[in-house]
Amino acid sequence: MLDPQTTTDKPQGAAASLLNGLTVLEAFSVAKRSLLGVTEISELVGLHKSTVSRMLTGLDEAGYVQRDDDTGRYRLGLGMIGLAGPLLAELGVRRAALPHLEELTEATAETAAIAVWNGTNAIVVEQVASPHQVKHSAAIGTRYNKFASSSVRVFLAELPPEETDRLLAGRIVLQEGYRGLEDPAHRQLAGVRDHGFAVNDGETTYEEYGVSAPVRDYRGAVVGCITASAPRSRVQHQQSQSILRDAVLQAAERVSVRLGSRPGEATPVH
């Protein structure tokens, strides 16, 4: 049960109403359900049903909740997005990712980076280099447009088929000539979507091993890509590859959560 005020000096008047309203909104997060009734919220927050009903009426009028006409229950409204918009805009991908890149490098001792997509290239916007003397790294601002790059494949996998087709036919570099929608590249991208990550096992340069996973925002859209890079000689064994992959997936999920995404959330490819 949520406790809107546990101290002896309880807020009065407008302050109490504001705290009660915020507590009602928090109930949706606590319950982890999209639709809640007045009684359910009352039990969760410890407020009388009449108080909860009055709060919900005001929040509905303001657009912060929405009443379902069929069930009479409430869900969070679109007004919440507008309220959180400035915070979400301020919490940029690069800033959100940096502490998790540091954790990724600390856990794996390999280079961790995040890239964004500019429509034709994956661009490195932040990096934490491996402490090893022998390592793979790239300067911030480095652009990748080779299909063999794991980060490029992560971004391409999220695009509509017609857009992917256009890029593969022109701006994206393939090792062999592009053969249209029947090209094996499309099957590889389907695998990236299914598995949630892409691997570059010596495909760009023989000695490089890289694994990438998408970062999603509050809409479920891919807004970045976490990559860990290492010399292949250090990750030759399957166990090492699995450890690196799992660490990248975990880092990508943590950054996604900071950006408002829910675990497992994705935007369908049209």
Summary of the structure (lengths in Angstrom):
residues: 270
radius of gyration: 23.3
end to end distance: 41.6
largest distance: 73.9
contacts: 818
relative contact order: 0.11
helix: 46%
strand: 18%
